[in-house]
């Protein structure tokens, strides 16, 4: 009987050790997730608080938050808020997307989303140039 009790204690000890390893792994995953997203959350909260704040430097320079532009996709299925970055990417590197050229929009400091996939690189570049010109002009909305 003592032999069985010893075996059960070993199994219980192993189960507890496995649970502690799992809890440690979950804690590590949570720490990683928070450390990678917390800066974005704080940045976005500060940005929201300061969205309407403007001031003038001693040399007369006006400082104001940059307006973000809303972009409507050509097929009218997506509207994204452009944080400022634009890029054209070849979709052949992604197995789950149709072949073509993606116009990617920076939607947050560390986040990019595909607005539309064009069949030809020239079309995607032309769309990028159109968005860029609208941003330079200070427009707040653009439908492609």
Residue pairs with C-beta under 8 A, 6 or more apart in sequence:
40 108
40 109
40 110
40 111
43 109
44 108
44 109
47 65
50 65
51 65
52 65
53 64
53 65
54 62
54 63
54 64
54 65
55 62
55 63
56 62
56 63
57 63
66 84
67 138
67 140
68 81
68 82
68 83
68 84
68 140
69 81
69 82
69 131
69 134
69 135
69 139
69 140
69 141
69 142
70 79
70 80
70 81
70 82
70 140
70 141
70 142
71 79
71 80
71 81
71 82
71 105
71 115
71 131
71 141
71 142
71 143
71 144
72 78
72 79
72 141
72 142
72 143
72 144
73 79
73 80
73 115
73 116
73 144
74 116
74 127
74 144
75 116
76 143
78 115
78 116
80 105
80 107
80 113
80 115
81 107
82 105
82 106
82 107
82 131
82 135
83 105
83 106
83 107
83 108
83 109
84 106
84 135
85 105
85 106
85 112
86 103
86 104
86 105
86 106
86 128
86 131
86 132
87 103
87 104
87 112
87 128
88 101
88 102
88 103
88 104
88 121
88 124
88 125
88 128
89 101
89 102
89 104
90 101
90 102
90 121
91 97
91 98
91 99
91 100
91 101
91 102
91 117
92 99
97 114
97 117
98 117
100 117
100 118
100 119
100 120
100 124
101 117
101 118
101 119
101 120
101 121
101 123
101 124
101 125
102 114
102 115
102 116
102 117
102 118
102 124
103 114
103 115
103 116
103 117
103 118
103 124
103 127
103 128
103 131
104 112
104 113
104 114
104 115
105 112
105 113
105 114
105 115
105 131
106 112
107 113
115 144
116 127
116 144
118 124
118 127
127 144
130 142
130 144
131 142
131 144
134 142
